[in-house]
Amino acid sequence: MFTTALVRGLCALLLTAATAAPPTAAAAYPERPIRLIVAYPPGGTTDLLARRLAKELGASLGQSIVVENKPGAGGNVGAAIVAKADPDGYTLGVGTAGNLALNYVSYKNIPYDSRKDITPISVLADVPNVIFVAGKSPIKSLQDLISHLKTTKGTFFGSTGVGNGPHLTGELFKARVGADSTHVPYQGAAPEITALLSGEVDFGFDNLTSSLPFIQSGKLTALAVTSVSRSPSLPQIPTVQEQGMSDFDVTAWFALFGPAKMNPAVVAKLEQAIAALKTNKDFLDALAFMGAEPQLSDGKALHELIEKERERWPKLLQDANVQLAK
C-alpha cells in the first residue's frame, strides 16, 4: 500500500517532469521541417517574400522550411489552415494586411479571428500600393487620371481580388475623387496587368512588388504610390498625398504568424531568428529588389498593427461613404 508521503513524492516528481518538458522541447525546436503556408497563388508578392524568408530563416534555424500555397477567399483559406493547426510551431503562415485585418471589412463568416486564433510573431516588411495605367495610355499623371474619371462615364479599375488591400485602396481613391468607376477583380497581379494592357480596365492598383518590373520596362506608367513617403524603388514617383489628397496612407504589409497558444519559448526563438535577418545582406537585398521595406519586428508589434488596422479601415471606408458588397 502506498503511504501518503510516497504518493506526494510521486506527484511532485510527475509535476516536475511535466513542467520541464516544454522548455526542453522548445530548446530542441525545430526537430523536423516546418510548413510555411502562403494563402495566395505562386508568383505574387506574398509568395516571393515567403520563399525568400523560408530560405534564410531555414538556414538560421538549421531546418528546412517548406512553402505551401493555399489560396482562396482573399487569403482566408490559408490563414484558417494555420489558425486550426497544432500550435507546436511546425505550421506557420505568412499573412498580409488582407487576411489578418482588411478582410473583416469585406467578408462575412471568416473562419478564424486574427485577434484571438493566431500567435503573432513578426511584421516582416511593408510595400506601398501603386496606382498605374498602361504605358501606352495618354494619362501620364494622377491629375490626368482624376480629370479623366470626372469627365468619362463607364470607367473600370482593376485589382488583385475582392476585399484585399489593392481593392480597398481603389475604393477609397475613387470615393475621395468622386468617380463612378467599376471594380474588376482578378486572380492575382499577372491577370490584372494583362487585362490592363489589353484595355479591359482603365487603371489599376497593386502592390509595388508585382508591378515594379512592368513599370521599369515601360509597359505600365506609375502615377502615384500610396505610402506617406516615396518608395526608394521608384523615387521619381510622387505619393498620393504629395499630389493633393491628404491623409492617404496605405501600405501592404506582410507578417509571420502561427496558431494560437504556441509555446512562448518557441515564439521567442522564432522572433530571435527574425531579428537576426536585420544583418542578413542577402535577405535585405532581396527585399529591396522587391520594393519592400524591412520591418522584422516581434509579436507585440504585429499584434498592435492588427489591432490598429482592424480599427482603422472600417472608419476610413465609412467616412468615404464606401459601400462594399458582402
Order of alpha helices (4+ residues) and beta strands (2+ residues): alpha-beta-alpha-beta-alpha-beta-alpha-beta-alpha-beta-alpha-beta-alpha-beta-alpha-beta-beta-alpha-alpha-beta-alpha
